[in-house]
Amino acid sequence: MTGTGLDVRRLHPLFAAEVYGLDLSESPSEGLVAAVRSLMDELAVLVIRDQAMNDEQHIAMSRAFGPLELPPDYRTGAPRRLRSELYDASNLDAEGKILAPDSPRREYNKANCIFHADSTFNDLPTSWSLLLSHVIPENGGTTEFIDTRVVYDDLPPETKHKIDDLSVVHDLWHSRPGGEHFKVSDTMRRLMPPVEHPLVTTLPDGRKSLCIGSHASHVSGMPKEAGRALLAELFELATQPQYIYTHAWRTGDLIIWDNRRALHRATPWNDNGQVRDMRRTTLLEGGPEICATARY
């Protein structure tokens, strides 16, 4: 595999693997951090089973790999269920009950079922996400992953030449425009404005990946509809079945993925009747821990 000394089994022919025998409830050693980094650079997605961590351990373990991107504060006054370092990727309200059918958060969360990379709508450079399952539904609620390096490698040379120097505007409110129960306020738009990223990212090892997904609104410098047609074409290519790894969750699963290399999405489940309690940390590439909205 990579000479890391870890017990690793591939989960997909193109990327993703399960790592056996790890307990991350204690802060990982420098050697383990280096080994996991090496695997992530190669595989983009790692599954580590049976991690009985509480929130404090999850946060501390994540910080061993880099500074946290803190969840945004939209200044709505809504109470939080979890600590401020954690993203709440669940269908639960602040009291731990299943979200009401008319809950704004329920409508906001619908975009989680479209392929995306976390936080591309921020100009803060992010790296990994670390998602831990606490309660899983009986059926459905899997998570699908795509390695966008592989997708880029498979593009025709003429397509690579066409897109290599393009930039894309990413906008949270493009992927979550609002609806009957969730309204995007002027304050929200001010706190989370659109940002621009290269469509093709060159990684430290020289490989290239596509920065696409549901947050990608349009291509800079192109007529909006033409740019969106190009993005839709790339998205259709990327979401072909041969590129997708589907993970069926068990309680205590920790999945780490690299947002610079991978897209992901949740699949539907009976979210009106079954709990799906997932908690996520996301890492910045460097610098102090900060949330995007703290700057506005």
C-alpha angles and dihedrals in degrees: 000000000000106000093254094134091233125127102249133176123189115237098189132024092241106037145332128076143189118238116209132210101018125138110192096175086101120057107272120245122248089255093053091046089053092047093050091047090053092051092047092052089054103036107023093209127057128183118203115184133209099023105163096190129152120217094268092053091046091053095045093048091050092052089058086070098044147308118310127248101224118222114261122261110222090183094234094136091235113150120247125231095201140039116287093251093062131079110222105225094175140103092240132110127224090279094051095255125131110271116263116252090250095045114134089219091056090056092043091052094057089086089064087077092064120080112264144141116242118261100356084138087069124079088214106103108242130189124178135018120206113200121188124193117223101165126010130194121249093243134019125358094114120154123232125206136195127193104221092195089067091047091052092048090055096051117110114259091246091056092049090051090050097051106029095095100035126112127211131210112229118199128178090208091055089063093037106033094162131247144192096324103020119061125188108224128207088249091056091050091049093048094048109032124174118278134196128235134172112267089222118042122200109216126214091261091055097253119127130227137187120249098208137122139107095317092058104102106174145329118269114243095015129098104271097242093046090050092049090050089054092049091048090052092052091045091052091051093047095050097056112129096249091064097051129095112193117205120204105204130229124190109272096027115145116197121190118192134173112236090203090061107027145049123206142181139182118239122225125273135165093289092168092061110020129060120234108183112185125161124197140193121193126201131221118223088239146316130073122331108266142148120234094240093057089080096060 
